[in-house]
Amino acid sequence: MSTFYGGVTAGVSLYSTKQENVDQALTEFVAETAVYIQQRGWTNLACFLLETGTPLAFVGGQMIWLAQPMLSLLLPSAQLERTALLLENPAALTALHKRLQTGRQTTVANKDLSKS
């Protein structure tokens, strides 16, 4: 039985019956997203939004699917699909939140060490 996830992510068809391929692609996207957020200094904001807005994340993912034809004029379709899938997957959001918290703790520890 195949599960519908929609679209293509990182060269892996998300229509695939192999759940581990989907999970691997989503895990890679979570890692990429965490690095992107951390590099721009948006870690605190992202953690706040993940803590407070997680119940609405699924709706956000559905809004991306709905607006994808228009948004694809501005952003790559693969990026939109991966973002929508991330928002629709509570486990992926939790993984992103944990990764961001770990990065934030590491940054604070490094700042403390540099002050001494």
C-alpha positions as CSV (number, residue, x, y, z in Angstrom):
1,M,0.0,0.0,0.0
2,S,1.5,3.3,-1.0
3,T,1.0,6.5,1.0
4,F,0.5,9.8,-0.8
5,Y,2.9,12.5,0.2
6,G,3.0,14.6,-3.0
7,G,5.8,15.8,-5.1
8,V,9.5,15.2,-5.3
9,T,12.1,16.0,-2.6
10,A,15.8,15.8,-3.1
11,G,15.6,13.4,-6.0
12,V,13.3,11.0,-4.0
13,S,9.8,10.5,-5.2
14,L,7.5,11.1,-2.3
15,Y,4.9,8.9,-4.1
16,S,7.3,6.1,-3.3
17,T,6.1,3.1,-1.2
18,K,9.5,3.1,0.6
19,Q,8.9,5.1,3.7
20,E,12.5,5.2,4.7
21,N,13.3,7.2,1.5
22,V,10.7,9.8,2.4
23,D,12.0,10.0,5.9
24,Q,15.6,10.3,4.8
25,A,14.7,13.1,2.4
26,L,12.7,14.9,5.1
27,T,15.5,14.5,7.6
28,E,17.9,16.1,5.2
29,F,15.6,19.0,4.6
30,V,15.2,19.5,8.4
31,A,19.0,19.6,8.7
32,E,19.2,22.1,5.8
33,T,16.4,24.2,7.2
34,A,18.0,24.3,10.7
35,V,21.3,25.5,9.2
36,Y,19.6,28.1,7.1
37,I,17.7,29.5,10.2
38,Q,20.8,29.5,12.4
39,Q,23.0,31.2,9.8
40,R,20.5,34.1,9.6
41,G,20.2,34.4,13.4
42,W,16.5,33.5,13.4
43,T,16.9,30.7,15.9
44,N,15.0,32.3,18.8
45,L,12.1,33.4,16.5
46,A,11.9,30.0,14.9
47,C,11.9,28.2,18.3
48,F,9.1,30.6,19.5
49,L,7.0,29.9,16.4
50,L,7.6,26.2,16.6
51,E,6.5,26.2,20.3
52,T,3.4,28.3,19.8
53,G,2.4,27.6,16.2
54,T,2.8,23.9,15.9
55,P,-1.0,23.2,16.1
56,L,-1.5,25.4,13.0
57,A,1.5,24.1,11.1
58,F,-0.7,21.6,9.2
59,V,-2.9,24.4,8.0
60,G,0.2,26.3,6.9
61,G,1.3,23.3,4.8
62,Q,-2.1,23.1,3.2
63,M,-2.0,26.8,2.4
64,I,1.4,26.3,0.6
65,W,-0.1,23.5,-1.5
66,L,-3.1,25.7,-2.3
67,A,-0.9,28.7,-3.3
68,Q,1.8,26.6,-4.9
69,P,0.9,27.5,-8.5
70,M,1.4,31.2,-7.7
71,L,4.3,30.8,-5.3
72,S,6.2,28.7,-7.8
73,L,6.7,31.9,-9.8
74,L,8.9,33.2,-7.0
75,L,10.3,30.1,-5.4
76,P,11.4,26.6,-6.7
77,S,8.5,24.1,-6.7
78,A,10.7,21.5,-4.9
79,Q,11.4,24.0,-2.1
80,L,7.7,24.7,-1.7
81,E,6.8,21.0,-1.7
82,R,9.5,20.2,0.9
83,T,8.3,23.1,3.1
84,A,4.7,21.9,2.9
85,L,5.7,18.4,3.8
86,L,7.7,19.6,6.7
87,L,4.8,21.6,8.1
88,E,2.4,18.7,7.7
89,N,4.7,16.3,9.6
90,P,4.6,16.8,13.4
91,A,7.7,14.5,13.9
92,A,9.7,16.6,11.5
93,L,8.7,19.8,13.2
94,T,9.8,18.3,16.6
95,A,13.1,17.3,15.0
96,L,13.6,20.8,13.7
97,H,12.8,22.3,17.0
98,K,15.2,20.0,18.8
99,R,18.0,20.7,16.3
100,L,17.5,24.4,16.7
101,Q,17.5,24.2,20.5
102,T,20.7,22.1,20.4
103,G,22.3,24.7,18.1
104,R,21.1,27.6,20.4
105,Q,22.6,25.9,23.5
106,T,25.9,25.3,21.7
107,T,26.0,28.9,20.6
108,V,25.3,30.2,24.2
109,A,28.0,27.8,25.6
110,N,30.5,29.1,23.0
111,K,29.8,32.7,23.8
112,D,30.3,31.9,27.5
113,L,33.6,30.3,26.8
114,S,34.8,33.2,24.7
115,K,34.0,35.7,27.5
116,S,36.4,33.9,29.9
